[in-house]
Amino acid sequence: MPVAKRFLRRDFLLTSAAGGIACLAGCKPSSQPESTPSVRTDVPLRVLICGDASWGDAINTAWGGIAEQPLAIEVLPFGDATEAAMPIADAAPGAAVKPSSGFAERVVAALKRNDVAIVPCGLMPDIYESQSIMPLGDDVVDNEVMAADRFFPVIAESLMRWAGNPVAVPLGCLQPAMLVSAGAVAKLGQNGDVALPKTWQDYDQVVQEIGGNGTATAEPLATGAAAKMFLWRASDAAPPVWLFDRVSFQPVLTEQTYVMVLETMRSNAQHYGQSRMTPGEVWNAVASGKLSIALGWPAALGDPPRVESIGDTIANSLPVTQPATDAVAIASPVLPDPDAPLAVISSRCRQTVAAKRFLVWLSGGEGSEMIRATIGPMTAIRRDAGTATGQSNGTGASNYAAFLEERLSSLNLRPTIRLHGYDRYMAVLDREVLACLDGKQTATESLESVSTAWQSITAEIGTERQAKAWRLAQGLRN
C-alpha cells in the first residue's frame, strides 16, 4: 500500500508562517499588482451604494451575469434638505476632526463595514480626510479594461484624482442640455442648428412662442435641482471669480454676474407653470412628447430603473448670457455634477483583489453596459478607441449621449462643490434660489442670504480646512 509523504516539521512551520503573514496583510493598500490574484467566490463582496435601491438591483443583476461571487449591498439614501440644513454634531471623543454633516458622518461610518462603495464626488473631502478609502493601485489604473488613458478629460482630471492621487473610479457625470423636439425645431422653422436659441434672451422668446403657459416647456427646479441649475447657469456666465474669493475664501455670490444669472433664471421660470419638476419628470415628459423644449438631464431614480429614450429630440448646450463665437463656445468651462458617482475601495476592505476586479468591471466590463442603460448618473466615461480628445467642437446639436461626450471631452474645467459638508452648501443654495423663484425675495436678497449662511457653515467647519479642500478640488496637491 502506498505511504503518504510526510512534511518535515521545519517545512510545516515555514508554510504556516507564510500563510499567517498573508492573512494579516488583508486589504493593505498597495500600488503594486497582486502577485497571485485570486478571488474568493464564497464570501460576499460588501458594497455600499449612496443612492437609490434601484441602483443596487441593477448592479446586482448585471454582476450576477458574469461573476459567481455574490454581493452584499447596503443602500444609503442621500440626506434630505432638512438633514443637510442641521448644525453638525460635536466630534466624538478622540476623533481627529468633527463630522461636517450628518450625511458625511453616516457615509464614513458605513465605509467601515464595506469593501467598496459608490459615493457622490462632493463627499471626497470628508472620506479622504477621514482615511476611509485607499488609493487605486497601478494594477487598477493601468488595467486594459479600465482604459483610463481614454477617460474623458472631465472624468480623468476632475473626478478620478484627489490630492494628486487616483483615488476613485468615476462612473459618470451628468450635464444639463437644452432639449428641443423635432416638432419644435420644425415650428421654429429652417435648419435646427440655426433655429435653436443661442442666448437666454432667445430662449425666453422661444419658450413664449412654443408654450408660454408652462404646458410645453420646463426646467428641473424642484428641491435639489434648483441649486444645480443655478450653478450650471452661473458657470456658463463666466464670473470673474468662481464662488469663493481666492485669498479669504469668502463667498462672492453677491457679485453682479451671479445676481444677473438668478434674475434671468427667475424670468425663464415664469413661463414654466406653477409646479416645480424634478429632473426625472422633465426628462420623461420630453420622452413622452409632452414638452417641446426643456432644460434637463436623465433621472437619477426610477421604478423600474431605466433611462427613457427621447427619440429624435435634439440635445444642445445651454444658452449663454451673451452671443458667443465658436472660439468662445469651445472654451466654455464644464462644471461636474457634485453628485457624480465615484467607486472607491474602503480602507477597511477585506477583499482587495475582488474589490479591484469589481471596480474595473463597473468602469466598463462585460455586461456593465446594462447598468448605464438603467441608471441615469452612470454615463459613458471614456472615448472610443482611436478617437482623439478634443475632436468635438462642442457646438453641434445631437442626441444626449453624443452631447454628453462632447461636454466631457472639454479641456476647460471648473471645480464643482467638493467641500466638507458639500450637501449643506447645496441645501442652503437650493432653498434661497427657490425663494427667489417663488417671488419671496429678490435675486440680490437671496444671494446675500446664501453668502451669510455659507460663511457660517465655513466658520463652523473651519476656514483653513475648507480652503484646503477647495484647492484640492481645483487639482492642486495641498
Residue pairs with C-beta under 8 A, 6 or more apart in sequence:
7 15
26 349
26 350
26 352
27 115
27 134
27 345
27 346
27 347
27 348
27 349
27 350
27 351
27 352
27 355
28 352
29 134
29 135
29 137
29 347
30 137
30 352
31 135
31 137
31 138
32 137
32 138
32 139
33 137
33 138
33 139
34 139
34 352
34 353
34 356
37 353
38 353
39 69
39 351
39 353
39 354
39 357
40 69
40 351
40 354
41 67
41 68
41 69
42 69
43 69
43 351
44 69
44 70
44 71
44 72
45 69
45 70
45 71
45 72
45 115
45 116
45 351
45 354
45 355
45 358
46 71
46 72
46 74
46 113
46 114
46 115
46 116
46 350
47 56
47 59
47 71
47 72
47 73
47 74
47 114
47 115
47 116
47 117
47 118
47 358
48 73
48 74
48 76
48 107
48 110
48 111
48 114
48 116
48 117
48 118
48 119
48 346
49 55
49 56
49 59
49 73
49 74
49 75
49 76
49 117
49 118
50 76
50 77
50 78
50 107
50 117
50 118
50 119
50 120
50 123
50 341
51 75
51 77
51 78
51 118
51 300
51 341
51 377
52 75
52 77
52 300
52 301
52 302
52 305
53 75
54 301
54 302
54 303
54 304
54 305
54 374
54 375
55 75
55 118
55 305
55 375
56 73
56 75
57 305
58 305
58 370
58 371
58 374
58 375
59 71
59 73
59 362
59 371
60 71
60 73
61 370
62 367
62 368
62 370
62 371
63 71
63 358
63 361
63 367
64 70
65 367
65 370
66 361
66 365
66 366
66 367
67 361
69 354
74 110
74 113
74 114
76 106
76 107
76 110
78 103
78 120
78 339
78 423
79 101
79 102
79 103
79 106
79 423
81 223
81 224
81 427
81 430
81 431
83 101
83 102
83 103
84 101
84 102
84 103
84 423
84 424
84 426
84 427
85 424
85 427
85 428
85 431
86 102
87 460
88 98
88 99
88 100
88 101
88 102
88 421
88 424
88 460
88 461
89 98
89 99
89 102
89 105
90 98
91 97
91 98
91 99
96 130
97 129
97 130
97 465
99 105
99 108
99 126
100 125
100 126
100 420
100 421
100 424
100 461
101 126
101 420
101 421
101 422
101 423
101 424
103 123
103 423
104 123
104 126
104 127
104 420
104 421
104 423
107 117
107 119
107 123
107 126
107 127
107 132
108 126
108 127
108 130
108 132
110 117
111 117
111 127
111 132
111 133
111 346
111 347
111 348
112 132
112 346
112 348
113 348
114 346
114 348
115 345
115 346
115 348
115 349
115 350
115 351
115 354
115 355
116 343
116 344
116 345
116 346
116 349
116 355
116 358
116 359
117 133
117 343
117 344
117 346
118 171
118 341
118 342
118 343
118 344
119 127
119 341
119 342
119 344
120 338
120 339
120 340
120 341
120 342
120 422
121 159
121 168
121 170
121 336
121 337
121 338
121 339
121 340
121 341
121 342
121 416
121 418
122 338
122 339
122 416
122 417
122 418
122 419
122 422
122 423
122 426
123 422
124 162
124 167
124 168
124 342
124 418
125 418
125 419
125 420
125 422
125 469
125 472
125 473
126 132
126 420
126 421
127 133
127 344
128 162
128 163
128 167
129 420
131 347
132 346
132 347
132 348
133 167
133 168
133 344
133 345
133 346
133 347
134 167
134 345
134 346
134 347
134 349
135 165
135 166
135 167
136 166
136 167
136 168
136 169
136 345
136 356
136 359
137 356
139 356
140 146
140 166
140 169
140 356
140 359
140 360
141 148
141 166
142 148
143 360
145 360
145 361
145 363
145 364
145 365
146 169
146 360
146 363
146 364
147 363
147 364
147 382
147 385
148 156
148 160
148 166
148 382
150 382
150 383
150 384
150 385
151 160
151 170
151 381
151 382
152 380
152 381
152 382
152 383
152 389
152 405
152 408
152 409
153 389
153 390
153 408
153 409
153 410
153 411
153 413
154 173
154 334
154 336
154 407
154 408
154 409
154 410
154 413
155 170
155 173
155 381
155 382
155 408
157 413
157 475
158 173
158 334
158 336
158 413
158 415
158 416
158 475
159 168
159 170
159 173
159 336
159 340
159 342
160 166
160 167
160 168
160 169
160 170
161 167
161 475
162 168
162 472
163 472
163 477
163 478
164 477
167 344
168 342
168 343
168 344
169 342
169 343
169 344
169 359
169 360
169 362
169 363
170 340
170 341
170 342
170 343
170 381
171 340
171 341
171 342
171 343
171 362
171 363
171 377
171 378
171 379
171 381
172 340
172 341
172 372
172 377
172 378
172 379
172 380
172 381
173 336
173 337
173 340
173 377
173 379
173 381
173 408
174 297
174 298
174 337
174 340
174 376
174 377
174 379
174 404
175 232
175 297
175 334
175 337
175 403
175 404
175 407
175 408
176 220
176 228
176 229
176 232
176 295
176 296
176 297
176 318
177 295
177 296
177 297
177 315
177 316
177 317
177 318
177 400
177 403
177 404
178 196
178 197
178 203
178 293
178 294
178 295
178 315
178 316
178 317
178 318
178 319
179 286
179 291
179 293
179 294
179 295
179 296
179 310
179 313
179 314
179 315
179 400
180 192
180 196
180 292
180 293
180 313
180 314
180 316
180 397
181 286
181 289
181 291
181 292
181 293
181 312
181 313
181 314
182 311
182 312
182 313
182 314
183 292
184 210
184 216
184 292
184 293
185 192
185 195
185 196
185 314
187 209
187 210
187 292
188 195
188 196
188 206
188 209
188 210
189 195
192 314
192 397
193 396
193 397
196 314
196 316
196 397
197 203
197 205
197 206
197 319
198 319
198 320
198 323
198 324
199 319
199 320
199 321
199 322
199 323
200 264
200 268
200 319
200 320
200 321
202 319
203 268
203 319
204 267
204 268
204 271
206 293
207 217
207 268
207 271
207 293
208 271
210 216
210 217
210 292
210 293
211 217
211 271
211 292
211 293
212 271
213 273
214 271
214 272
214 273
214 274
215 273
215 290
216 290
216 291
216 292
216 293
217 271
217 272
217 291
217 292
217 293
217 294
218 272
218 273
218 277
218 281
218 282
218 285
218 291
218 294
218 295
218 296
219 229
219 268
219 269
219 272
219 277
219 282
219 294
219 295
219 296
220 226
220 228
220 229
220 277
220 278
220 279
220 281
220 282
220 295
220 296
220 297
221 229
221 269
221 272
221 276
221 277
221 434
221 437
222 276
222 277
222 278
222 281
223 276
223 430
223 434
224 278
224 426
224 430
225 278
225 279
225 430
226 276
226 430
226 433
226 434
226 437
227 426
227 427
227 429
227 430
227 433
228 337
228 338
228 426
229 265
229 295
229 433
230 261
230 262
230 265
230 429
230 433
231 335
231 416
231 417
231 429
232 318
232 335
233 261
233 264
233 265
233 318
234 257
234 258
234 261
235 242
235 333
235 335
235 414
236 318
236 320
236 321
236 332
236 333
237 257
237 258
237 260
237 261
237 320
237 321
238 257
238 333
239 252
239 255
239 257
239 258
240 255
240 257
241 252
241 255
242 414
242 415
243 251
243 252
243 253
243 417
244 250
244 251
244 252
244 470
245 251
245 252
249 458
249 463
249 466
249 467
249 470
250 451
250 455
251 450
251 451
251 454
251 455
252 258
253 447
253 450
253 451
253 454
254 444
254 447
254 448
254 451
258 447
259 443
259 444
259 447
260 321
260 443
261 321
262 433
262 436
262 443
262 446
262 447
263 443
264 321
265 433
265 436
265 437
266 436
266 437
266 443
269 437
276 434
277 285
278 299
279 296
279 297
279 298
279 299
279 300
280 298
280 299
280 300
280 301
280 302
280 376
281 299
282 291
282 294
282 295
282 296
283 296
283 297
283 298
283 299
283 308
283 310
283 376
284 299
284 308
285 291
285 294
286 294
286 296
286 310
286 313
287 308
287 309
287 310
287 311
287 313
288 308
295 318
297 376
298 307
298 308
298 376
298 377
298 400
299 307
299 376
300 339
300 375
300 376
300 377
302 374
302 376
304 374
305 374
305 375
306 373
306 374
307 373
307 374
307 375
307 376
310 399
310 400
313 399
314 397
314 398
314 399
315 397
315 398
315 399
315 400
315 402
315 403
315 404
316 396
316 397
316 398
316 403
317 329
317 332
317 394
317 395
317 403
317 407
320 332
324 332
326 393
326 395
329 393
329 394
329 395
330 393
330 394
330 395
331 412
332 394
332 410
332 412
333 410
333 412
333 413
333 414
334 407
334 408
334 410
334 412
334 413
334 414
335 414
335 415
335 416
336 413
336 416
337 377
337 416
338 416
338 417
338 418
338 422
338 426
339 377
340 377
340 416
341 377
341 378
343 359
343 362
343 363
345 352
345 355
345 356
345 359
346 355
349 355
361 367
361 368
362 368
362 371
363 381
364 381
364 382
371 378
372 378
372 379
372 380
379 404
379 408
380 401
380 404
380 405
380 408
381 408
383 389
383 405
383 409
389 409
389 411
390 409
390 410
390 411
391 409
392 405
392 406
392 409
393 406
394 406
394 407
394 409
394 410
396 406
397 403
398 406
415 470
415 473
415 474
415 475
416 473
417 425
417 426
418 469
418 470
418 472
418 473
419 425
419 466
419 469
419 470
419 473
420 461
420 462
420 465
420 466
420 469
421 457
421 461
424 457
425 454
425 457
428 450
428 453
428 454
428 457
429 450
432 441
432 446
432 447
432 449
432 450
432 453
433 446
435 441
435 446
435 449
436 442
436 443
436 445
436 446
441 449
458 466
468 478
471 478
472 478
